Amino acid sequence: MPKGKIVGVIAIKGGVGKTTAVTNLAYVLSNVYNKKVLVIDGNFSAPTLALYLGLKEYNFTVHDILNDKVPASDAIIKSSHGFDVIPSSLVPKKINPYELKNKIEHLKEFYDVILLDSSPNLNEEILATMVSSDELFVVTTPDQPTLKSTVNAVSVATKRKTPIIGILLNRVRDKGFEVNINDVELATSVPVLAVLPDDIKVLEALSKSIPITAHSPKSEVSMEYKKLGGCIVGENYLDKRFKTKLGKLFAKNMPKQDINRFCLVESLKNNK
C-alpha cells in the first residue's frame, strides 16, 4: 500500500493564522483533491484545533495516545468537513512530546496526508512536530517581528533536517509598509507558496466553526488555499474563473507565488 506523508504546519509566534491554515488545507485536500486526510493537534499545552472545528465531544486525545492509554486509531474522530481529527486535551497533562513520531508514523498507511498543527512557541512541542513531519510549511504575516520569528523557525527546522516546502504569507493588505514576498524569500531562502489577503470572511467563517474554503469557496483566500493544496499532492489547481493557459499567465506577469507553486508541483511530478 502506498504511504501518505506527514506535513507539519509551524510558526514561532501566535496569532498568525496557523490553525486556520491547517483546517483549510485539510478541507481543500479532502473536498477538492479527494484525499484521505487526518489532522492532529500538536499544540499540547494550549490546543485550539477542536474549537476551530466546533468539536465538543470526544473520548480520547493525543495526550492519551502519548501516555499509552489508547492506540492512535481509538482517538480519531470524524469531522463534518470530510476529514478526520485527533484533538488535544483542553486539560494539561504530562506527556513526552518526542513520542509523537513513534505513535503516529503507522497512520501514513491509512491516509494520503496527515497535517500536524504545531505549538506556536519554540518548545518541545514544536520540535516534536518538526521531527515527526516529512515536510513543513511555515505560516507568517507581513510584519517585521513575525518575519524575525519566521527566520528563527526556518533555522531551527533546518538544523533538524526536516525539509521546508514553503511559506504561507497570511493577512496581506497590500500596504507599502508591509513586508513583501521578496523580503520574506530573501530573509528565509524559502519560497513563498501562498499570499493570503486579509479578509473579514475568515473571521465570519471562524465564528461558525467552518473553514473559509467551505464558507466562501470563491473568495481569494479560498482560491489560494486550493492552489496551495495542490503543492502538497503534486497537482496544479486550475482556477475555473479564468479561461487562460499557463503560458499566457507567465506572459502577463504571473505572481511570484504562482510561479513557485508551479515549479514545486512540476518537481514533484518529475520525482514520482
C-alpha positions in Angstrom: 0.0 0.0 0.0 1.4 3.4 -0.9 2.2 5.5 2.1 1.0 9.0 2.7 3.0 11.8 4.3 3.0 13.9 7.4 3.0 17.6 6.8 3.8 19.9 9.8 2.4 23.5 9.8 4.5 25.6 12.1 5.1 29.2 13.3 7.1 30.5 16.3 4.5 33.3 17.0 0.9 33.1 18.0 -1.9 34.8 16.1 -0.5 34.4 12.5 -3.3 32.1 11.4 -1.6 28.7 11.6 -4.5 26.7 12.8 -6.8 28.4 10.3 -4.3 27.4 7.6 -4.4 23.8 8.8 -8.1 23.4 8.8 -8.5 25.0 5.4 -5.8 22.8 3.9 -7.5 19.8 5.3 -10.8 20.8 3.8 -9.3 21.5 0.4 -7.3 18.3 0.3 -10.4 16.3 1.3 -13.0 18.0 -0.8 -11.2 19.4 -3.8 -8.4 16.8 -4.3 -10.4 13.9 -2.8 -7.6 12.8 -0.5 -8.0 11.0 2.8 -6.8 13.4 5.4 -6.1 13.3 9.1 -5.4 16.4 11.2 -3.6 16.1 14.6 -3.4 18.9 17.2 0.2 19.1 18.1 -0.3 22.1 20.4 -0.4 20.0 23.6 -0.4 22.8 26.1 -2.9 25.3 24.5 -4.9 23.4 21.9 -7.4 25.1 19.7 -8.0 22.8 16.8 -11.2 21.2 18.2 -12.6 24.7 19.0 -11.9 25.9 15.4 -13.9 22.9 14.1 -16.7 23.0 16.7 -15.8 19.6 18.1 -17.1 19.5 21.7 -17.4 15.8 22.5 -14.6 13.2 22.2 -13.4 10.4 24.4 -9.7 10.4 23.7 -7.0 12.8 22.7 -3.4 12.8 21.5 -2.4 13.0 25.2 -4.0 9.6 25.7 -2.0 8.3 22.8 1.3 9.6 24.1 0.6 8.2 27.6 -0.2 4.7 26.1 -3.8 4.7 27.3 -5.2 4.1 23.8 -3.8 3.3 20.3 -3.9 6.3 17.9 -6.8 4.7 15.9 -9.0 5.0 19.0 -8.6 8.8 19.3 -9.6 9.5 15.7 -12.9 11.3 15.2 -14.6 12.3 12.0 -15.3 16.0 11.4 -18.3 17.3 9.5 -15.9 18.7 6.8 -14.7 15.4 5.3 -11.5 14.8 7.2 -10.5 13.1 10.4 -9.2 14.7 13.5 -7.2 13.7 16.6 -7.8 16.5 19.1 -5.6 17.6 22.0 -6.7 17.7 25.6 -8.0 21.0 27.0 -6.7 20.0 30.4 -2.9 20.0 30.6 -1.4 16.5 31.1 2.2 15.4 31.5 3.5 13.8 28.3 6.6 13.2 26.3 6.1 15.1 23.0 9.0 13.3 21.4 7.0 10.1 21.4 4.6 11.6 18.8 6.5 10.3 15.8 6.5 6.7 17.0 2.8 6.9 17.8 1.5 8.3 14.5 4.0 7.1 11.9 2.0 4.0 11.1 -1.1 6.1 10.3 0.5 7.0 6.9 -0.6 3.7 5.7 -4.2 4.8 6.0 -4.1 8.4 5.0 -2.9 10.3 2.0 -1.9 13.4 4.1 -1.6 13.8 7.8 -1.5 17.5 8.9 0.2 18.4 12.2 -0.8 21.7 13.8 2.1 22.7 15.9 2.6 24.8 19.0 3.3 28.5 18.3 6.2 28.6 20.7 9.8 27.4 20.5 9.4 24.5 22.9 9.4 20.7 22.9 6.0 20.6 21.3 7.1 22.4 18.1 10.3 20.4 18.0 8.2 17.2 18.2 6.2 18.4 15.2 9.4 19.1 13.3 10.9 15.7 13.9 7.6 13.9 13.3 7.0 15.5 9.9 8.1 14.5 6.4 7.9 18.1 5.3 7.0 21.5 6.8 5.1 24.7 5.9 5.7 27.9 7.8 3.0 30.5 8.4 3.9 34.1 8.7 2.4 37.6 8.4 3.8 40.7 6.6 5.4 42.5 9.6 9.0 42.7 10.8 8.5 41.0 14.3 6.8 38.0 12.7 9.4 37.8 9.9 12.1 37.6 12.5 10.3 34.7 14.3 9.9 33.0 10.9 13.6 33.2 10.2 14.1 31.6 13.6 11.6 28.8 12.8 13.3 28.1 9.4 16.7 28.0 11.1 15.5 25.6 13.8 13.8 23.3 11.3 16.8 23.3 9.0 19.1 22.1 11.9 16.7 19.2 12.4 16.9 18.4 8.6 13.2 18.4 8.0 12.5 19.8 4.5 10.7 23.1 4.5 8.5 23.1 1.4 7.3 26.7 1.5 5.9 29.7 3.4 2.3 30.9 3.7 2.2 34.7 3.8 -1.0 35.5 5.6 -3.2 38.5 6.2 -1.7 40.7 3.4 -3.3 44.1 2.9 -1.0 45.3 0.1 0.2 48.3 2.1 3.6 49.9 1.3 4.8 49.4 4.9 4.2 45.7 4.8 7.0 43.1 4.4 6.6 41.8 0.8 7.1 38.4 -0.8 10.6 39.3 -1.9 11.6 40.3 1.6 10.3 37.0 3.1 12.2 34.9 0.5 15.4 36.9 0.9 15.3 36.6 4.7 14.5 32.9 4.8 15.7 31.4 1.5 12.4 29.6 1.3 9.8 30.1 -1.5 6.5 31.7 -0.6 3.8 29.4 -1.9 0.7 31.4 -0.9 -0.2 35.0 -0.4 -3.4 35.2 1.5 -5.3 38.5 1.6 -6.7 39.9 4.9 -10.4 39.1 4.6 -13.2 39.6 7.2 -14.8 36.5 5.8 -12.1 34.4 7.5 -13.4 35.7 10.9 -17.0 35.1 9.8 -16.2 31.5 9.0 -14.3 31.1 12.2 -17.3 32.3 14.2 -19.3 29.5 12.7 -16.6 26.8 13.1 -16.3 26.4 9.4 -13.2 26.7 7.2 -13.4 29.7 4.9 -12.8 27.3 2.0 -16.3 25.8 2.8 -17.9 29.1 3.9 -16.7 31.3 1.0 -15.3 28.9 -1.6 -14.9 31.5 -4.3 -13.1 34.1 -2.2 -9.5 35.0 -3.0 -8.3 33.4 0.3 -10.1 30.1 -0.6 -8.6 30.1 -4.1 -5.1 30.5 -2.6 -5.7 27.5 -0.3 -6.9 25.4 -3.2 -3.8 26.2 -5.2 -1.6 25.6 -2.1 -3.3 22.2 -1.5 -2.0 21.2 -5.0 1.6 21.7 -3.8 1.1 19.0 -1.2 -0.3 16.4 -3.5 1.6 17.4 -6.7 -1.3 18.8 -8.7 -1.8 22.2 -10.3 -5.2 23.7 -9.4 -6.9 25.3 -12.3 -8.8 28.3 -11.3 -12.1 28.0 -13.3 -12.7 31.7 -13.0 -10.1 32.3 -15.6 -10.0 30.6 -19.0 -6.4 31.1 -19.8 -3.5 28.8 -20.3 -0.4 28.7 -18.2 1.8 30.2 -20.9 -0.5 33.3 -21.1 -0.3 33.7 -17.3 3.5 33.7 -17.5 3.3 36.3 -20.2 1.1 38.6 -18.0 3.4 38.9 -15.0 2.3 35.8 -13.2 2.5 36.4 -9.4 5.7 35.0 -7.8 3.7 32.6 -5.6 2.1 31.1 -8.7 5.5 30.5 -10.3 6.8 29.0 -7.1 3.8 26.6 -6.9 4.1 25.6 -10.5 7.8 24.9 -10.1 7.2 22.8 -7.0 4.4 20.8 -8.5 6.5 20.1 -11.6 9.4 18.9 -9.5 7.1 16.6 -7.5 5.8 15.1 -10.8 9.3 14.5 -12.0 10.3 12.8 -8.8 7.4 10.3 -8.9 
